Amino acid sequence: MQRQLNDIIALSSSVILGKETQIRLSLACILAQGHLLIEDLPGMGKTTLAHTLAQVLGLGFRRVQFTSDLMPADILGVSVYDRNESNFKFHPGAVFTNVLLADEINRATPKTQSALLEVMEERQMTIDGETRPLPEPFCVIATQNPVTHIGTFPLPESQLDRFLMRIKLGYPDVRSERTLLAGGSGRDHLVNISPVIDAAGLIQLQQQASRIHIADTLLDYLQAILDFSRNSPQFEAGLSPRAGLALKQCAQAWALLEGRDYAIPEDLQAILPSVANHRLRSANGGSVASTDLLTKVAVP
């Protein structure tokens, strides 16, 4: 199992150069059965990362380019009347896959963005009064440009909270960028990447992650972090119980990536910024960072 995880990280790193930490965070998010939001400038490799993860994990992959004229039916599907059979026939949308890439999600209108709320929370979608389950495993990987860019619609808090993690890729280091410039786009190497596992294998890894042991002292530490976020004047609103569960699940997944069957405070600290920052709101309207959660809460 550990060899599989190492192979997944190594293969992904051969496509997304110099971003092993972001790859490990993304994989931890998927192992924790969560959805991933990648926010960065255009051209940073967000779409390539999503495609790489899907291919290495052997998962079905569908990409939807979010634009201002995109409609919910384009994502979920639509029922069309069949005159030969005198009834309506459902045509599944792009959401019926293992990995749905919502590319530039914040370029769609709030109405279209909200079409993902049910599928992200319940792993199912309801249309025409009928509820249809989605394939397992299921994960939404969304990319978004900074909200200061023209033509974007900020994601509401309810939508942001559906994402287990939010990460940024950032510019590559000098060596990685030189390799990229000399060898071409990372996406060109995807054709040579073979899956390490399949959907069934990923489900087993997800189940293994959920069984990682968390001691009572680590839960005390997690609760202290939650309490600090709720009582600190720095934040307008603290972390919710759902955020607490997200921190626990991601810490378990990170421990699995580290080759342990138990979680430690360092696992929680490693994933906390990616899980907490997009859920916290500053009391003064400025940018929010989870630094205080790491520096002002005592480690057991």
HUWOGI-V734972 format. One record per residue. RES is the residue in one letter. PSI is psi in whole degrees, -180 to 180 (none if undefined). D_LAST is the distance of its C-alpha to the last C-alpha in whole Angstrom. Layout:
res=<RES | RES>
psi=<PSI | PSI>
d_last=<D_LAST | D_LAST>
This chain:
res=<M | Q | R | Q | L | N | D | I | I | A | L | S | S | S | V | I | L | G | K | E | T | Q | I | R | L | S | L | A | C | I | L | A | Q | G | H | L | L | I | E | D | L | P | G | M | G | K | T | T | L | A | H | T | L | A | Q | V | L | G | L | G | F | R | R | V | Q | F | T | S | D | L | M | P | A | D | I | L | G | V | S | V | Y | D | R | N | E | S | N | F | K | F | H | P | G | A | V | F | T | N | V | L | L | A | D | E | I | N | R | A | T | P | K | T | Q | S | A | L | L | E | V | M | E | E | R | Q | M | T | I | D | G | E | T | R | P | L | P | E | P | F | C | V | I | A | T | Q | N | P | V | T | H | I | G | T | F | P | L | P | E | S | Q | L | D | R | F | L | M | R | I | K | L | G | Y | P | D | V | R | S | E | R | T | L | L | A | G | G | S | G | R | D | H | L | V | N | I | S | P | V | I | D | A | A | G | L | I | Q | L | Q | Q | Q | A | S | R | I | H | I | A | D | T | L | L | D | Y | L | Q | A | I | L | D | F | S | R | N | S | P | Q | F | E | A | G | L | S | P | R | A | G | L | A | L | K | Q | C | A | Q | A | W | A | L | L | E | G | R | D | Y | A | I | P | E | D | L | Q | A | I | L | P | S | V | A | N | H | R | L | R | S | A | N | G | G | S | V | A | S | T | D | L | L | T | K | V | A | V | P>
psi=<-46 | -35 | -39 | -46 | -41 | -39 | -39 | -45 | -42 | -44 | -42 | -38 | -22 | -16 | -48 | 96 | 136 | 19 | 44 | -38 | -45 | -35 | -42 | -39 | -44 | -43 | -39 | -39 | -44 | -40 | -30 | 8 | 37 | 179 | 149 | 133 | 124 | 114 | 124 | 178 | 158 | 146 | 15 | -4 | 18 | -49 | -39 | -39 | -45 | -45 | -39 | -47 | -44 | -42 | -43 | -33 | -2 | 38 | 153 | 145 | 129 | 139 | 131 | 123 | 113 | 126 | 172 | -22 | 6 | 138 | 154 | -37 | -27 | -24 | -46 | -36 | 176 | 149 | 127 | 136 | 127 | 109 | -30 | -37 | -3 | 41 | 174 | 138 | 129 | 130 | 109 | 144 | -172 | -17 | -17 | 77 | -180 | -45 | 115 | 118 | 110 | 90 | 126 | 55 | -31 | 11 | -7 | 161 | 158 | -33 | -44 | -38 | -40 | -14 | -19 | -8 | -48 | -45 | -32 | -33 | -42 | -9 | 39 | 166 | 146 | 125 | 137 | 35 | 2 | 132 | 129 | 125 | 152 | 160 | 155 | 139 | 163 | 136 | 135 | 124 | 114 | 144 | 150 | 148 | 158 | 143 | -13 | -11 | 148 | 139 | 21 | 151 | 115 | 140 | 133 | 162 | -38 | -33 | -43 | -38 | -19 | -20 | 123 | -39 | 152 | 128 | 164 | 145 | -46 | 171 | 149 | 157 | 170 | -45 | -44 | -39 | -34 | -41 | -40 | -44 | -35 | -30 | -2 | 178 | 143 | -30 | -26 | -25 | -7 | -31 | -21 | 4 | 126 | 147 | 142 | -38 | -176 | -172 | -42 | -39 | -37 | -39 | -40 | -41 | -39 | -40 | -38 | -40 | -39 | -16 | 1 | 132 | 135 | 118 | 160 | -35 | -34 | -35 | -35 | -43 | -44 | -43 | -35 | -38 | -45 | -45 | -41 | -44 | -31 | -25 | -11 | 135 | -9 | -29 | 139 | -39 | 139 | -174 | 137 | 168 | -35 | -37 | -37 | -43 | -38 | -43 | -43 | -48 | -40 | -35 | -39 | -44 | -39 | -39 | -39 | -42 | -29 | -3 | 22 | 154 | 18 | 151 | 151 | 167 | -34 | -30 | -45 | -41 | -32 | -35 | -11 | -47 | -41 | -26 | -33 | -35 | -41 | -5 | -11 | 144 | 132 | 142 | -24 | 8 | 1 | -171 | 154 | 134 | 150 | 19 | -43 | -32 | -30 | -30 | -25 | -4 | 123 | 137 | 131 | none>
d_last=<30 | 28 | 31 | 32 | 29 | 30 | 33 | 33 | 30 | 33 | 36 | 35 | 34 | 37 | 38 | 36 | 36 | 33 | 31 | 28 | 25 | 27 | 28 | 25 | 24 | 27 | 27 | 23 | 25 | 28 | 26 | 24 | 27 | 27 | 30 | 29 | 31 | 32 | 33 | 35 | 38 | 41 | 42 | 38 | 38 | 36 | 39 | 39 | 35 | 36 | 39 | 38 | 35 | 37 | 40 | 37 | 36 | 39 | 39 | 42 | 42 | 43 | 43 | 45 | 45 | 44 | 47 | 49 | 51 | 49 | 49 | 47 | 50 | 49 | 46 | 46 | 50 | 53 | 55 | 59 | 62 | 64 | 68 | 69 | 66 | 67 | 63 | 60 | 58 | 54 | 53 | 50 | 48 | 46 | 43 | 44 | 42 | 39 | 38 | 39 | 39 | 39 | 41 | 40 | 39 | 40 | 43 | 44 | 45 | 42 | 45 | 44 | 41 | 40 | 42 | 39 | 37 | 38 | 38 | 34 | 33 | 35 | 36 | 40 | 42 | 45 | 48 | 52 | 50 | 49 | 45 | 45 | 42 | 41 | 40 | 37 | 35 | 35 | 34 | 35 | 34 | 35 | 36 | 37 | 38 | 37 | 38 | 40 | 42 | 46 | 46 | 43 | 41 | 38 | 36 | 35 | 32 | 32 | 33 | 30 | 28 | 30 | 28 | 25 | 25 | 27 | 27 | 29 | 31 | 33 | 35 | 36 | 35 | 39 | 39 | 38 | 40 | 43 | 43 | 43 | 46 | 48 | 47 | 47 | 45 | 42 | 44 | 47 | 45 | 43 | 47 | 46 | 42 | 42 | 40 | 37 | 37 | 38 | 37 | 37 | 35 | 32 | 32 | 31 | 28 | 27 | 27 | 25 | 23 | 22 | 22 | 19 | 16 | 13 | 11 | 10 | 7 | 7 | 10 | 8 | 6 | 10 | 12 | 10 | 12 | 15 | 15 | 15 | 18 | 20 | 20 | 20 | 24 | 23 | 24 | 27 | 25 | 21 | 20 | 22 | 21 | 23 | 20 | 17 | 19 | 20 | 17 | 16 | 19 | 19 | 16 | 17 | 20 | 19 | 17 | 21 | 22 | 20 | 22 | 19 | 19 | 15 | 13 | 10 | 8 | 11 | 13 | 12 | 12 | 16 | 17 | 16 | 19 | 22 | 21 | 20 | 23 | 26 | 24 | 24 | 27 | 27 | 28 | 31 | 32 | 31 | 29 | 25 | 22 | 18 | 18 | 16 | 14 | 12 | 13 | 13 | 9 | 6 | 4 | 0>
